[in-house]
Amino acid sequence: MKIGVVDSGAGGLSILNAVHKRIPSLDLIYLADEAFAPYGNKHDDDLTARLLSIVRFFEKEQVSAIVVACNTATVVAIDAMRNSTHLSIIGVEPAVKPAFLMSGARHVAVLATPVTVRSLRLNSLVERWKSDCDVSLLSSDTLAFDIDGWPESEDRVTQTVREISEQIQRKSVDTLVLACTHYPLVSSIFKRYLGARCNIIEPSEGVAEEVLRRLKANGFCEQKDAKNTASIVVCSSLSTQNLSQLTAWIDDQSAVTEKKCIAL
């Protein structure tokens, strides 16, 4: 069985790694839509139209499900994607509920792209689960895009994370939600500046469990004791130039069987 995973760049690889670790017998095809990156500053209608064309691509690839491994794409377009196909569409939601349950100081920060911070979906989740917590919604125009440029952009990423971390510390936040799938790729830098007093929450393991639940509902049988023979195919919608950078974020390098550029 094969599923598709999509993001504008490298961020969704944090989700792909979790899915591959949880279901190692599952074939994966990853699409980095670099030709349309970053998603975080696109008009909603334009982003929705783009994602519908990506649904058509994955249908041709004969996947059994699509993981929208991007918070921005999920909040903007997942309903339209679900209405356009028979495939199961699994989105990513900011892990605000576990963050609010975990916070001892009752002050949580949610870091996302500007589009996600403004979205009704995120703000509804916050209102539903925040209880007595103070909530700081933070955004960055550049962090996700700079992570895609790693390692050349390492200094810019580090500077941005340092500035955000200083802001979080001034607010006495004890739990940070990384509400963009790019951000967990550099969680070690957040930990460096925030220290052990601030918990960092991200959704990859929860998404992997939801993928498994959906697949089992459709007859998938988990092969817990089987040797991993699954393949990971990595695609870019822009060029082959960044494929080596993309695959460098994949934990199981031996599973990568193909890297290619595709047209949408």
Secondary structure, 3 states (H helix, E strand, C coil): CEEEEEECCCCCHHHHHHHHHHCCCCEEEEEECHHHCCHHHCCHHHHHHHHHHHHHHHHHCCCCEEEECCHHHHHHHHHHHHHCCCCEEECCCCCHHHHHHHCCCCEEEEEECHHHHHCHHHHHHHHHHCCCCEEEEEECCCHHHHHHCCCCCHHHHHHHHHHHHHHHHHCCCCEEEECCCCHHHHHHHHHHHHCCCCEEECCHHHHHHHHHHHHHHCCCCCCCCCCCCCCEEEEECCCCCCHHHHHCCCCCHHHEEEEEECCC
